Amino acid sequence: MEKRDKRKHPFTLRVSILFLLIFFLFTILIFRLGVVQILNGDSFQAEIDRTTQDTTKMPVPRGRIYDRYHRVIVDNQPLYAITYMPAKGVQAQERLEVAEKLSTFISMYHGKNKQAQLDTLTLRDKKEYWYLKHIDEAKKRLMEKEVASMDPSEQYSTILKRINKEEVNDITEEQLNIILIKKELDKAMTLTPHIVKNEGVTPSEFAKVSEHLHELPGINATTDWKRAYPYGDTIKKLLGSITSHKEGILKDKKDFYLTRGYSPNDRVGKSGLEEQYEAVLRGRKEQMKYTINKRGEIVDSNIVVEGQQGKDLVLTIDIALQEKVDQIVRDELKAIIKKYPYENRHMEDALAVVLNPKTGELLAVSGQHYDRKQNAFRNTAYKALYDQHIPGSAVKGATVLAGYQSAVIAPGDTFYDKPLKIKGTPEKSSYTDSSLGLLNDQDALKRSSNVYMFYIALRMGGEYHYQYNQPVTFQKEAFQEMRNYFSQFGLGVQTGVDYPYEGTGYKGPNPVAGNLLDFAIGQYDTYTTMQLAQYVSTIANDGLRVRHHFLKEIRLPNPSEKQLGSLFKSVNTDVLNRVEMSQSQIKRVQEGFRRVYQEPGGTAYREFGDKSYNPAGKTGTAENEINGNYTENLTLIGYAPFDHPEVAFAIVVPHTGKGEHVNNKIGERIMDAYFELKEERREPKDKEQTE
């Protein structure tokens, strides 16, 4: 027994030692866990719960645009929209999975635009899709040494090159729909909503996506908007356009927009008044702060800056008058082309500007263009600001005033109207007749004497003793002097109109005596219809030249669509300059303009002689060659009433072959329409008092 007990003892000892060792290790482990839990528990838990916060900006609808009587002319039409806002770290494979699920609910094909949509897909788009569906197979196309020597982007590009066209040719229409969706998802920036589809989203698609949002991470079914035009194409070209969400900010102004808080896919004004007043119409984006955990999941969000729809513009345009002016200009252009199709084969445009001469408020700006290839008429109102034409005799009021100011003539001076000839040049005479006899300054305007204006130009050039068919004294500085006088009326310079671009006219380059004579009768430099409108307004306004403008007011957005918000800013009359002529001199030209319209023998008497609104103005005809063929530019400027002007206008009809005073007909109908509308708008009490 003793021997047996002695044999057991070494084993028992070893077990005891092992037990003590295990006990000791557990004690250390428990102690260590205690230290971690008690001393470092909070810091480790904070690391587990660590989140980040990011702020993103959400777009808001643009402001509306109204006419002067608060009629909506540009609105926001609500649309169903499907958007995607990716969390941080979302990979291509995850976006593909979302696209595949989303494709079961929506189609990216928009009816007639199906082929156009498919045409946007490139071979690379299809290869990238094939790659994601065959990653393991695709990676085998790289050799081991290529894997070792290339970075991931080089490897990816090489793999795509080695995917054959034949391998992507069997992609189905359903798969193409997936690729179109994924292409939009790829454009989305982290925590920034991107429109996947907002055109042609059906109620069924919208409902299905809404019901399955839990299966579509980052996808949302919401509402968007697009610009709507209640008055159709009326001044639509002047109002301008905005980019689509696919176009985003303008590439040539990328830095400008990004430094002002825009996102790359934001819609911005790209032409017209939409571009001019982008900063006003864009609104204030809503700023959302997102709390994101380590896995990239959004765990909380809250609004830190309330969004606000863009401010509304109230324009000076009278949309009712604008529609009438468009119709008048189109009707007369169409009628004269139809009546004389061969003679007017080069005739394509008719332009008109109507405004308040006292304030510079533009009431209607019209441009009608005949597209001969399509046999259709189009609104091209922007041409009234862009296109530059030889104006003809319409500028003779500025010539007479330049003569006064340069002291080469005095009010009432007379010249005998008969043909002139400078040696070595063709004979020049008045357009209406070879000889008009003895004329003073006012009758020279009334009967549109070229010769009277020639004498002014000759004297400004230094020639006071003209003789038929003899050389003349000529000082080249006279060209710049006369242009300086013309510029005081807005001819040859910017009118200051609030628009992204306006033409300033072409200045002839050859300062010789004969060209100065042509300049004096509007046969050399060119001007826009807008410049002619400012010129006649300056004369009507007793020599005050005011800036033309489309904007009347800026209004704060109003939650109620039925009424305008409160006034934010009002545009006041901006006087650019006063002409350097005395009031008595300006009055003489005004009287000459009145005789043009209201006295027998005046070049616009037939159309305006019996009008009760007391009009005044000046006609113009200019020779204008095109493609070796002789044509004429017909112009007309005017205002009314003569004693208290409230409306002025300018009309240009270029390249007529047989115009039959189409300029005068357009002007007559526009003035009639203006005063008829004014009468219709009068309060009943005002009408009773007048009667």
C-alpha positions as CSV (number, residue, x, y, z in Angstrom):
1,M,0.0,0.0,0.0
2,E,2.8,2.4,0.9
3,K,4.5,1.6,-2.3
4,R,1.3,2.2,-4.3
5,D,0.7,5.6,-2.6
6,K,4.2,6.7,-3.4
7,R,3.6,5.9,-7.1
8,K,0.6,8.2,-7.2
9,H,2.2,11.2,-5.6
10,P,4.2,12.5,-8.6
11,F,1.0,12.5,-10.8
12,T,-1.1,14.3,-8.2
13,L,1.6,16.9,-7.8
14,R,1.7,17.6,-11.5
15,V,-2.1,17.9,-11.7
16,S,-2.1,20.3,-8.8
17,I,0.5,22.4,-10.4
18,L,-1.4,22.5,-13.7
19,F,-4.6,23.5,-11.8
20,L,-2.8,26.3,-10.0
21,L,-1.3,27.5,-13.3
22,I,-4.7,27.6,-15.0
23,F,-6.2,29.4,-12.0
24,F,-3.4,31.9,-12.2
25,L,-4.0,32.5,-15.9
26,F,-7.8,32.9,-15.4
27,T,-7.1,35.4,-12.6
28,I,-4.9,37.5,-14.9
29,L,-7.5,37.3,-17.7
30,I,-10.3,38.4,-15.3
31,F,-8.1,41.1,-14.0
32,R,-7.3,42.3,-17.5
33,L,-10.9,42.2,-18.6
34,G,-11.7,44.2,-15.5
35,V,-9.2,46.8,-16.4
36,V,-10.5,47.0,-20.0
37,Q,-14.1,47.2,-18.8
38,I,-13.6,49.6,-15.9
39,L,-10.7,51.8,-17.0
40,N,-10.9,51.8,-20.8
41,G,-14.5,50.7,-21.4
42,D,-15.8,54.1,-22.4
43,S,-13.1,54.8,-24.9
44,F,-13.5,51.4,-26.6
45,Q,-17.3,51.8,-26.7
46,A,-16.9,55.3,-28.2
47,E,-14.6,53.8,-30.9
48,I,-17.3,51.1,-31.6
49,D,-20.0,53.8,-31.8
50,R,-17.8,56.3,-33.6
51,T,-19.8,58.3,-36.3
52,T,-19.1,61.1,-38.7
53,Q,-21.3,64.0,-39.7
54,D,-21.6,65.4,-43.2
55,T,-23.7,68.2,-44.5
56,T,-25.2,68.2,-48.0
57,K,-27.2,70.7,-50.0
58,M,-30.6,69.8,-51.5
59,P,-31.8,71.7,-54.6
60,V,-35.0,73.7,-54.6
61,P,-37.3,74.8,-57.4
62,R,-36.5,78.0,-59.4
63,G,-38.4,81.2,-59.0
64,R,-41.3,81.9,-61.4
65,I,-41.3,84.7,-64.0
66,Y,-44.3,87.0,-64.3
67,D,-45.3,89.8,-66.7
68,R,-45.9,93.4,-65.6
69,Y,-49.6,92.5,-64.7
70,H,-48.5,89.5,-62.7
71,R,-49.5,86.8,-65.2
72,V,-47.2,83.8,-64.9
73,I,-45.2,83.4,-68.1
74,V,-42.6,80.8,-66.7
75,D,-43.7,78.3,-64.2
76,N,-42.5,75.1,-62.5
77,Q,-44.5,72.0,-63.6
78,P,-44.3,69.2,-60.9
79,L,-43.0,65.9,-62.0
80,Y,-42.7,62.4,-60.5
81,A,-39.0,61.7,-59.9
82,I,-36.8,58.8,-58.9
83,T,-33.5,59.9,-57.2
84,Y,-30.4,58.2,-55.8
85,M,-28.3,59.4,-52.9
86,P,-25.4,57.1,-52.2
87,A,-23.9,56.6,-48.8
88,K,-20.2,56.8,-48.2
89,G,-18.1,54.0,-49.6
90,V,-20.7,52.5,-52.0
91,Q,-18.9,50.3,-54.6
92,A,-19.7,49.6,-58.2
93,Q,-21.0,46.1,-57.4
94,E,-23.5,47.6,-54.9
95,R,-24.7,50.2,-57.4
96,L,-25.2,47.4,-59.9
97,E,-27.3,45.5,-57.5
98,V,-29.5,48.6,-56.9
99,A,-29.8,49.1,-60.6
100,E,-30.9,45.5,-61.2
101,K,-33.6,45.8,-58.5
102,L,-34.7,49.2,-59.7
103,S,-35.0,48.0,-63.3
104,T,-37.8,45.7,-62.3
105,F,-39.9,48.8,-61.4
106,I,-38.9,51.4,-63.9
107,S,-38.0,51.7,-67.6
108,M,-35.5,54.3,-68.8
109,Y,-37.0,54.2,-72.3
110,H,-39.2,57.3,-72.8
111,G,-41.5,56.3,-75.7
112,K,-40.3,58.0,-78.8
113,N,-37.0,58.7,-77.1
114,K,-36.1,55.0,-76.7
115,Q,-33.5,54.9,-79.5
116,A,-32.1,58.2,-78.3
117,Q,-31.6,56.8,-74.9
118,L,-29.9,53.6,-76.2
119,D,-27.6,55.7,-78.4
120,T,-26.2,57.3,-75.2
121,L,-24.7,53.9,-74.3
122,T,-21.1,53.4,-75.3
123,L,-19.2,50.2,-75.9
124,R,-17.3,50.9,-72.6
125,D,-20.6,51.1,-70.7
126,K,-21.5,47.6,-71.9
127,K,-18.0,46.3,-71.2
128,E,-18.1,47.6,-67.6
129,Y,-21.4,45.9,-67.1
130,W,-20.0,42.6,-68.5
131,Y,-17.0,43.0,-66.2
132,L,-19.2,43.3,-63.0
133,K,-21.2,40.3,-64.0
134,H,-18.0,38.2,-64.8
135,I,-15.4,39.5,-62.4
136,D,-13.6,36.2,-61.8
137,E,-13.5,35.4,-65.5
138,A,-12.4,38.9,-66.3
139,K,-9.5,38.9,-63.9
140,K,-8.1,35.8,-65.5
141,R,-7.3,37.9,-68.6
142,L,-4.4,39.4,-66.8
143,M,-1.1,37.6,-66.6
144,E,0.7,37.3,-63.2
145,K,3.4,39.7,-64.2
146,E,0.8,42.3,-65.2
147,V,-0.9,41.9,-61.9
148,A,2.4,42.5,-60.2
149,S,3.4,45.5,-62.3
150,M,0.1,47.4,-62.7
151,D,-1.9,49.5,-60.3
152,P,-5.6,48.6,-60.0
153,S,-6.7,51.3,-62.5
154,E,-4.3,50.0,-65.1
155,Q,-5.4,46.5,-64.5
156,Y,-9.1,47.5,-64.9
157,S,-8.4,49.4,-68.2
158,T,-6.5,46.5,-69.5
159,I,-9.2,44.0,-68.7
160,L,-11.8,46.2,-70.4
161,K,-9.7,46.3,-73.6
162,R,-9.6,42.5,-73.6
163,I,-13.3,42.2,-73.5
164,N,-14.4,41.6,-77.1
165,K,-17.3,43.3,-78.8
166,E,-18.8,39.9,-79.5
167,E,-19.1,39.2,-75.7
168,V,-21.4,42.2,-75.2
169,N,-23.4,41.9,-78.4
170,D,-25.9,39.5,-76.7
171,I,-26.8,41.9,-74.0
172,T,-30.6,42.0,-73.8
173,E,-33.0,45.0,-73.8
174,E,-33.6,44.4,-70.1
175,Q,-29.9,44.5,-69.4
176,L,-29.5,47.6,-71.4
177,N,-32.2,49.2,-69.2
178,I,-30.0,48.2,-66.2
179,I,-27.0,49.7,-67.7
180,L,-28.9,53.0,-68.3
181,I,-30.0,53.1,-64.7
182,K,-26.5,52.2,-63.4
183,K,-25.0,54.9,-65.6
184,E,-27.2,57.5,-63.7
185,L,-26.3,55.9,-60.3
186,D,-22.6,56.3,-61.1
187,K,-23.1,60.0,-61.6
188,A,-24.4,60.5,-58.1
189,M,-22.1,62.1,-55.5
190,T,-22.0,60.9,-51.9
191,L,-25.0,62.2,-49.9
192,T,-26.2,64.3,-52.8
193,P,-29.5,63.5,-54.5
194,H,-29.2,62.7,-58.2
195,I,-32.1,62.4,-60.5
196,V,-32.2,58.9,-62.1
197,K,-35.5,59.6,-64.0
198,N,-37.9,62.5,-64.0
199,E,-39.3,62.4,-67.5
200,G,-42.1,60.0,-68.2
201,V,-42.3,58.5,-64.7
202,T,-45.7,56.8,-64.7
203,P,-47.9,56.7,-61.6
204,S,-47.4,52.9,-61.6
205,E,-43.6,53.2,-61.6
206,F,-43.7,55.8,-58.9
207,A,-46.0,53.6,-56.7
208,K,-43.9,50.5,-57.2
209,V,-40.6,52.3,-56.3
210,S,-42.3,53.9,-53.2
211,E,-43.5,50.5,-52.0
212,H,-40.0,48.9,-52.3
213,L,-37.8,51.6,-51.0
214,H,-36.6,49.2,-48.2
215,E,-35.1,47.0,-50.9
216,L,-33.4,49.9,-52.8
217,P,-30.7,51.6,-50.6
218,G,-30.2,55.2,-51.6
219,I,-33.3,55.3,-53.9
220,N,-36.1,57.7,-53.2
221,A,-39.5,58.4,-54.9
222,T,-40.0,62.1,-54.8
223,T,-41.2,65.1,-56.9
224,D,-39.2,67.3,-59.2
225,W,-40.1,70.1,-61.6
226,K,-39.5,71.4,-65.1
227,R,-40.0,74.8,-66.7
228,A,-43.4,75.4,-68.1
229,Y,-44.5,78.1,-70.5
230,P,-48.2,79.0,-70.3
231,Y,-47.9,81.3,-73.3
232,G,-46.1,78.8,-75.5
233,D,-43.3,80.1,-77.7
234,T,-44.2,83.8,-76.9
235,I,-40.8,85.4,-76.1
236,K,-39.6,81.9,-75.0
237,K,-36.3,82.6,-76.7
238,L,-35.8,85.8,-74.8
239,L,-36.8,84.1,-71.5
240,G,-34.0,81.6,-72.1
241,S,-33.5,78.1,-71.0
242,I,-31.9,76.1,-68.3
243,T,-29.6,73.0,-68.4
244,S,-31.0,69.6,-67.6
245,H,-29.8,67.6,-64.6
246,K,-27.7,65.5,-67.0
247,E,-26.0,68.7,-68.4
248,G,-25.5,70.2,-65.0
249,I,-23.5,73.4,-64.6
250,L,-22.0,74.9,-67.6
251,K,-18.5,73.5,-68.3
252,D,-17.0,76.7,-69.4
253,K,-18.0,78.3,-66.1
254,K,-17.4,75.3,-63.8
255,D,-15.1,77.0,-61.3
256,F,-17.5,80.0,-61.1
257,Y,-20.4,77.8,-60.1
258,L,-18.5,75.4,-57.8
259,T,-17.2,78.3,-55.8
260,R,-20.7,79.5,-55.3
261,G,-22.1,76.4,-53.7
262,Y,-23.4,74.6,-56.9
263,S,-23.2,70.9,-57.4
264,P,-22.0,69.5,-60.7
265,N,-25.5,68.2,-61.6
266,D,-27.4,71.4,-60.7
267,R,-29.5,73.0,-63.3
268,V,-28.6,76.5,-64.2
269,G,-29.7,79.2,-66.6
270,K,-27.8,78.9,-69.9
271,S,-29.4,81.6,-72.0
272,G,-31.6,84.7,-71.9
273,L,-33.1,86.0,-68.7
274,E,-32.7,82.6,-67.1
275,E,-29.0,83.1,-67.4
276,Q,-29.1,86.9,-66.6
277,Y,-30.9,86.4,-63.3
278,E,-29.5,83.0,-62.3
279,A,-28.4,84.2,-58.9
280,V,-32.0,85.4,-58.2
281,L,-33.9,82.5,-59.6
282,R,-31.8,79.7,-58.1
283,G,-33.1,80.0,-54.6
284,R,-31.4,78.8,-51.4
285,K,-30.6,75.1,-51.1
286,E,-31.8,73.2,-48.1
287,Q,-28.8,72.0,-46.0
288,M,-29.1,68.5,-44.3
289,K,-26.7,67.2,-41.7
290,Y,-26.3,63.4,-41.8
291,T,-24.8,61.3,-39.0
292,I,-23.0,58.3,-40.4
293,N,-21.6,55.2,-38.6
294,K,-18.4,53.3,-39.5
295,R,-20.3,51.1,-41.9
296,G,-21.4,54.1,-43.9
297,E,-25.0,53.9,-42.8
298,I,-27.0,57.1,-42.1
299,V,-28.2,56.9,-38.5
300,D,-29.6,60.4,-38.1
301,S,-30.4,63.5,-40.2
302,N,-31.7,66.9,-39.5
303,I,-32.2,70.2,-41.4
304,V,-29.6,72.9,-40.5
305,V,-30.7,75.5,-43.1
306,E,-34.2,75.7,-44.4
307,G,-34.4,75.6,-48.2
308,Q,-36.2,78.5,-50.0
309,Q,-37.5,78.5,-53.5
310,G,-35.9,81.0,-55.9
311,K,-37.2,84.5,-55.9
312,D,-39.7,85.5,-58.5
313,L,-39.1,87.9,-61.4
314,V,-41.7,90.4,-62.5
315,L,-40.9,91.6,-65.9
316,T,-41.7,94.9,-67.7
317,I,-43.2,92.8,-70.6
318,D,-46.9,93.1,-71.2
319,I,-47.7,89.5,-72.4
320,A,-51.0,90.5,-73.9
321,L,-49.3,93.2,-76.0
322,Q,-46.5,90.9,-76.7
323,E,-48.8,88.3,-78.2
324,K,-50.5,91.0,-80.4
325,V,-47.1,92.3,-81.6
326,D,-45.9,88.8,-82.4
327,Q,-49.1,88.2,-84.4
328,I,-48.9,91.5,-86.2
329,V,-45.2,91.1,-87.2
330,R,-45.8,87.5,-88.3
331,D,-48.9,88.4,-90.3
332,E,-47.3,91.2,-92.2
333,L,-44.1,89.3,-92.9
334,K,-46.1,86.3,-94.1
335,A,-48.4,88.5,-96.3
336,I,-45.7,90.4,-98.1
337,I,-43.6,87.2,-98.8
338,K,-46.7,85.4,-100.1
339,K,-47.7,88.4,-102.2
340,Y,-44.3,88.8,-103.8
341,P,-42.5,85.5,-103.4
342,Y,-39.8,86.1,-106.0
343,E,-39.1,89.7,-105.3
344,N,-38.9,88.9,-101.5
345,R,-36.9,85.7,-101.9
346,H,-34.2,87.1,-99.6
347,M,-36.7,88.3,-97.0
348,E,-36.7,86.3,-93.8
349,D,-37.0,88.5,-90.7
350,A,-39.1,91.3,-89.2
351,L,-38.1,92.8,-85.8
352,A,-39.9,95.1,-83.4
353,V,-39.3,96.7,-80.0
354,V,-42.0,98.5,-78.0
355,L,-41.2,100.3,-74.7
356,N,-41.9,103.2,-72.4
357,P,-39.5,106.0,-73.4
358,K,-39.7,107.6,-70.0
359,T,-38.6,104.6,-68.0
360,G,-36.9,102.3,-70.5
361,E,-39.3,99.5,-69.6
362,L,-39.6,97.0,-72.5
363,L,-43.2,96.2,-73.2
364,A,-42.8,93.9,-76.1
365,V,-39.8,92.6,-78.0
366,S,-40.6,90.6,-81.2
367,G,-38.7,88.8,-83.9
368,Q,-40.3,86.7,-86.5
369,H,-38.2,84.5,-88.8
370,Y,-39.4,82.7,-91.9
371,D,-37.6,79.3,-92.3
372,R,-37.8,78.7,-96.0
373,K,-36.6,75.1,-95.7
374,Q,-39.3,74.2,-93.3
375,N,-41.8,76.7,-94.7
376,A,-42.6,77.8,-91.2
377,F,-42.4,81.0,-89.1
378,R,-40.6,81.0,-85.8
379,N,-40.3,83.4,-82.8
380,T,-36.8,84.8,-82.7
381,A,-37.2,87.9,-80.5
382,Y,-33.5,87.7,-79.5
383,K,-32.6,89.0,-83.0
384,A,-33.9,92.4,-81.9
385,L,-30.8,92.6,-79.6
386,Y,-28.4,90.6,-81.7
387,D,-28.9,91.3,-85.4
388,Q,-27.4,94.5,-86.8
389,H,-28.7,96.2,-89.9
390,I,-28.3,99.4,-92.0
391,P,-31.1,101.6,-90.7
392,G,-31.6,104.1,-93.5
393,S,-33.2,107.5,-93.0
394,A,-34.6,106.6,-89.5
395,V,-31.4,108.1,-88.1
396,K,-31.8,111.5,-89.7
397,G,-33.0,113.0,-86.5
398,A,-29.6,112.3,-85.0
399,T,-27.9,113.8,-88.0
400,V,-29.8,117.0,-87.7
401,L,-29.0,117.3,-84.0
402,A,-25.4,116.5,-84.7
403,G,-25.5,119.4,-87.2
404,Y,-26.9,121.8,-84.5
405,Q,-24.4,120.7,-81.9
406,S,-21.4,121.0,-84.2
407,A,-22.7,124.4,-85.3
408,V,-22.6,123.6,-89.0
409,I,-26.3,124.4,-89.3
410,A,-28.7,126.4,-87.2
411,P,-32.4,125.7,-86.6
412,G,-34.3,126.8,-89.6
413,D,-31.4,126.8,-92.1
414,T,-32.4,125.8,-95.6
415,F,-30.7,123.9,-98.4
416,Y,-31.9,123.4,-102.0
417,D,-32.5,119.7,-102.5
418,K,-31.0,118.6,-105.8
419,P,-28.6,115.9,-106.8
420,L,-25.0,116.2,-105.5
421,K,-21.8,114.8,-107.0
422,I,-18.3,114.7,-105.6
423,K,-15.7,114.3,-108.4
424,G,-14.8,110.7,-109.0
425,T,-17.9,109.4,-107.2
426,P,-21.5,108.5,-108.4
427,E,-24.2,111.2,-108.1
428,K,-26.2,111.2,-104.9
429,S,-29.8,112.4,-104.5
430,S,-32.8,112.1,-102.2
431,Y,-34.5,108.7,-102.3
432,T,-38.0,110.0,-102.9
433,D,-37.2,112.3,-105.9
434,S,-34.4,113.7,-107.9
435,S,-35.2,117.2,-106.5
436,L,-37.3,118.2,-103.5
437,G,-36.6,122.0,-103.8
438,L,-35.8,124.4,-100.9
439,L,-36.2,122.7,-97.5
440,N,-35.5,123.7,-93.9
441,D,-34.5,121.2,-91.2
442,Q,-38.0,120.2,-90.2
443,D,-39.3,119.7,-93.8
444,A,-36.1,117.8,-94.5
445,L,-37.1,115.3,-91.9
446,K,-40.7,115.3,-93.0
447,R,-39.9,114.5,-96.6
448,S,-36.7,112.5,-95.8
449,S,-34.3,114.6,-97.7
450,N,-30.9,112.9,-98.3
451,V,-29.4,116.1,-99.7
452,Y,-30.0,118.1,-96.6
453,M,-28.1,115.5,-94.6
454,F,-25.3,115.5,-97.1
455,Y,-24.8,119.2,-96.6
456,I,-24.5,118.6,-92.8
457,A,-21.9,115.9,-93.4
458,L,-20.0,118.0,-95.9
459,R,-19.8,120.9,-93.5
460,M,-18.8,118.7,-90.5
461,G,-16.0,117.4,-92.8
462,G,-14.9,121.0,-93.4
463,E,-16.5,121.7,-96.8
464,Y,-18.6,124.9,-96.8
465,H,-18.3,125.7,-100.5
466,Y,-19.4,122.6,-102.3
467,Q,-19.6,122.7,-106.1
468,Y,-21.1,120.0,-108.3
469,N,-18.6,117.4,-109.6
470,Q,-15.7,119.1,-107.9
471,P,-13.3,117.7,-105.2
472,V,-14.2,118.5,-101.6
473,T,-12.3,119.4,-98.5
474,F,-12.6,116.5,-96.0
475,Q,-11.4,116.1,-92.4
476,K,-11.4,112.4,-91.3
477,E,-12.0,113.4,-87.7
478,A,-15.6,114.3,-88.8
479,F,-16.4,110.5,-88.8
480,Q,-15.6,110.1,-85.1
481,E,-17.3,113.4,-84.2
482,M,-20.5,112.4,-85.8
483,R,-20.3,108.9,-84.3
484,N,-19.8,110.6,-80.9
485,Y,-23.0,112.5,-81.4
486,F,-24.9,109.4,-82.5
487,S,-23.6,107.4,-79.4
488,Q,-25.4,109.9,-77.1
489,F,-28.7,108.5,-78.4
490,G,-27.5,104.8,-78.0
491,L,-26.5,104.3,-81.6
492,G,-23.3,102.3,-81.9
493,V,-23.0,101.6,-78.2
494,Q,-24.6,99.3,-75.7
495,T,-28.1,100.2,-74.5
496,G,-27.4,98.8,-71.1
497,V,-30.3,96.3,-71.4
498,D,-30.3,93.5,-68.8
499,Y,-29.5,90.7,-71.1
500,P,-26.4,88.4,-71.4
501,Y,-25.5,89.8,-74.8
502,E,-26.5,92.6,-77.1
503,G,-25.0,93.7,-80.4
504,T,-23.5,97.2,-80.7
505,G,-23.4,97.5,-84.5
506,Y,-20.7,97.5,-87.1
507,K,-18.6,100.6,-87.8
508,G,-17.5,101.1,-91.4
509,P,-13.7,101.1,-91.7
510,N,-13.1,103.6,-94.5
511,P,-13.3,107.3,-93.4
512,V,-13.7,109.1,-96.8
513,A,-16.1,111.9,-97.7
514,G,-18.5,109.8,-99.7
515,N,-18.9,107.3,-96.8
516,L,-19.6,110.1,-94.3
517,L,-22.4,111.3,-96.6
518,D,-23.8,107.7,-96.5
519,F,-23.3,107.6,-92.7
520,A,-25.5,110.8,-92.4
521,I,-28.4,109.0,-94.1
522,G,-28.0,105.7,-92.3
523,Q,-26.3,103.9,-95.2
524,Y,-22.9,103.0,-93.6
525,D,-22.9,101.9,-89.9
526,T,-25.3,99.2,-88.7
527,Y,-27.4,99.1,-85.5
528,T,-29.7,96.8,-83.7
529,T,-33.5,97.3,-83.4
530,M,-32.9,97.8,-79.6
531,Q,-30.5,100.6,-80.3
532,L,-33.0,102.3,-82.7
533,A,-35.6,102.0,-80.0
534,Q,-33.3,103.7,-77.5
535,Y,-32.5,106.4,-80.0
536,V,-36.1,107.4,-80.7
537,S,-36.9,107.1,-77.0
538,T,-34.1,109.6,-76.2
539,I,-35.6,112.1,-78.6
540,A,-39.1,111.5,-77.3
541,N,-37.8,111.9,-73.7
542,D,-36.4,115.4,-74.4
543,G,-32.8,114.2,-74.7
544,L,-32.7,111.9,-71.6
545,R,-31.3,108.5,-72.6
546,V,-32.5,105.8,-70.1
547,R,-31.3,102.3,-69.8
548,H,-33.6,99.6,-71.3
549,H,-34.6,96.9,-68.9
550,F,-36.7,93.7,-68.8
551,L,-36.8,93.4,-65.0
552,K,-39.4,95.4,-63.1
553,E,-39.4,93.8,-59.7
554,I,-38.0,90.9,-57.7
555,R,-40.5,89.2,-55.3
556,L,-39.9,86.9,-52.4
557,P,-41.3,83.4,-53.0
558,N,-44.8,82.8,-51.6
559,P,-46.0,79.4,-50.4
560,S,-49.4,80.2,-52.0
561,E,-49.2,79.9,-55.7
562,K,-52.2,82.1,-56.1
563,Q,-50.5,85.3,-55.2
564,L,-47.1,87.0,-55.4
565,G,-44.8,87.3,-52.4
566,S,-43.7,90.6,-50.9
567,L,-41.5,93.0,-52.8
568,F,-37.8,92.4,-52.5
569,K,-36.4,94.9,-55.0
570,S,-37.9,97.4,-57.5
571,V,-36.0,98.6,-60.6
572,N,-35.9,102.3,-60.9
573,T,-35.4,104.4,-64.0
574,D,-31.6,104.6,-64.8
575,V,-30.6,107.7,-66.8
576,L,-27.5,107.0,-68.8
577,N,-26.9,110.4,-70.1
578,R,-28.4,113.6,-71.4
579,V,-27.6,114.6,-75.0
580,E,-25.5,117.7,-75.5
581,M,-28.2,119.5,-77.4
582,S,-30.5,122.3,-76.2
583,Q,-34.2,121.7,-75.5
584,S,-35.1,124.1,-78.3
585,Q,-33.0,122.0,-80.8
586,I,-34.6,118.8,-79.6
587,K,-38.0,120.3,-79.9
588,R,-37.3,121.2,-83.6
589,V,-36.5,117.5,-84.4
590,Q,-39.6,116.4,-82.4
591,E,-41.7,118.7,-84.6
592,G,-40.0,117.3,-87.7
593,F,-41.0,113.8,-86.5
594,R,-44.6,114.9,-86.0
595,R,-44.8,116.2,-89.5
596,V,-43.5,112.9,-90.9
597,Y,-46.6,111.2,-89.3
598,Q,-49.3,113.9,-89.3
599,E,-48.8,116.2,-92.3
600,P,-49.5,115.6,-96.0
601,G,-46.3,114.8,-97.7
602,G,-44.9,113.1,-94.6
603,T,-43.4,109.7,-95.4
604,A,-45.7,108.0,-92.8
605,Y,-48.8,110.2,-93.3
606,R,-50.8,107.6,-95.1
607,E,-50.7,105.2,-92.2
608,F,-50.7,107.7,-89.2
609,G,-52.3,110.9,-90.5
610,D,-55.7,110.2,-89.0
611,K,-54.7,108.7,-85.6
612,S,-56.2,110.2,-82.5
613,Y,-53.2,109.1,-80.3
614,N,-51.0,111.9,-81.9
615,P,-48.0,110.0,-83.1
616,A,-44.6,111.1,-84.3
617,G,-41.5,109.4,-85.8
618,K,-39.4,108.7,-88.8
619,T,-39.3,106.2,-91.6
620,G,-36.2,104.7,-93.1
621,T,-35.1,102.9,-96.3
622,A,-31.6,101.5,-96.8
623,E,-30.0,99.8,-99.8
624,N,-28.7,96.4,-98.7
625,E,-27.1,94.0,-101.1
626,I,-27.2,90.3,-100.4
627,N,-25.6,87.6,-102.6
628,G,-25.1,90.2,-105.3
629,N,-28.8,91.1,-105.3
630,Y,-30.3,94.5,-104.5
631,T,-32.6,94.5,-101.5
632,E,-33.8,97.2,-99.1
633,N,-34.0,97.4,-95.3
634,L,-37.3,99.1,-94.3
635,T,-37.2,100.7,-90.8
636,L,-39.6,102.8,-88.7
637,I,-39.3,104.5,-85.4
638,G,-42.0,106.4,-83.5
639,Y,-43.7,107.4,-80.3
640,A,-47.0,108.6,-79.0
641,P,-48.6,110.8,-77.8
642,F,-46.4,113.5,-79.3
643,D,-46.9,115.9,-76.4
644,H,-46.7,113.3,-73.5
645,P,-44.9,110.2,-74.9
646,E,-45.8,107.0,-73.1
647,V,-44.9,104.4,-75.8
648,A,-42.1,104.3,-78.4
649,F,-41.1,101.6,-80.9
650,A,-38.6,100.6,-83.5
651,I,-39.2,98.3,-86.5
652,V,-36.7,96.7,-88.8
653,V,-37.6,94.6,-91.9
654,P,-34.4,93.7,-93.7
655,H,-33.8,92.4,-97.2
656,T,-37.1,93.3,-98.8
657,G,-37.4,93.2,-102.6
658,K,-40.9,94.7,-102.8
659,G,-41.9,95.8,-99.3
660,E,-44.9,98.2,-100.0
661,H,-44.3,100.0,-96.7
662,V,-44.5,96.9,-94.6
663,N,-42.6,98.7,-91.9
664,N,-45.3,101.4,-91.7
665,K,-48.1,98.8,-91.7
666,I,-46.5,96.9,-88.8
667,G,-45.9,100.2,-86.9
668,E,-49.5,101.3,-87.4
669,R,-51.0,98.0,-86.2
670,I,-48.7,97.9,-83.2
671,M,-49.7,101.5,-82.1
672,D,-53.3,100.7,-82.7
673,A,-53.0,97.6,-80.6
674,Y,-51.3,99.4,-77.7
675,F,-54.0,102.1,-77.4
676,E,-56.8,99.6,-77.9
677,L,-55.4,97.5,-75.0
678,K,-55.0,100.7,-72.9
679,E,-58.7,101.5,-73.5
680,E,-59.8,98.1,-72.6
681,R,-58.0,98.2,-69.3
682,R,-59.4,101.6,-68.2
683,E,-61.6,101.5,-65.2
684,P,-65.3,102.1,-65.9
685,K,-65.3,105.3,-63.9
686,D,-62.4,106.7,-66.0
687,K,-64.4,105.9,-69.2
688,E,-67.5,107.6,-67.9
689,Q,-65.5,110.7,-67.0
690,T,-64.0,110.9,-70.4
691,E,-67.4,110.4,-72.1
